[in-house]
Amino acid sequence: MSERAPEKHHWRFHAAHAHLNAVFGDDWFAHKAETFARFFGTPTFLIAQTFIVLVWIAVNLAGWTSFDVYPFILLNLAFSLQAAYAAPLILLAQTRQAERDKANSEADALHREDLARASAERQAQMKLQSDLLLKMLGQNNDLTEQVSQLMQQNIDLTKTVGALSARIEQMTAEMRSRICQ
């Protein structure tokens, strides 16, 4: 099996989704709009907005300027304008994130299926190897038994040859003693 670069191999399940574009496109506006929408939920934005509103009200109530006197209609208009743009930008960011989540979910599902298939293949291979090992162990037992039988036959034959050799020597000795008499 060929070695793959880990960073490329890790994203192989996401490659099928690389062609997907966000609903609002992948141009600079979509990216900037999404970045801006994400910024709306940060503590930095909330603190900065609170500070600006407090300064706005303080400056107008103190009388340092009178560009937006009480009841702060210009401030109210600014908030309405902000809300008018924030809502679609937040929806855009949510739509893009939902699409990314769906693509990642599909890639994860493919990865789990690939892992399950690889696991099933490994289990089948291990079963084949186990069956082969059991067969080889059985053959080894049979061969060990045959070797044991052959050794017993060899021992028996050696005893028989030893007995025959002793008998031949005895007969030879008897023949000599008869001849020599």
Secondary structure, DSSP 8 states (H G I E B T S, - for coil): -----HHHHHTTTTGGGTT---TT-SSHHHHHHHHHHHHTTSHHHHHHHHHHHHHHHHHHHHTS--SS-TTTHHHHHHHHHHHHHHHHHHHHHHHHHHHHHHHHHHHHHHHHHHHHHHHHHHHHHHHHHHHHHHHHHHHHHHHHHHHHHHHHHHHHHHHHHHHHHHHHHHHHHHHHHHHH-
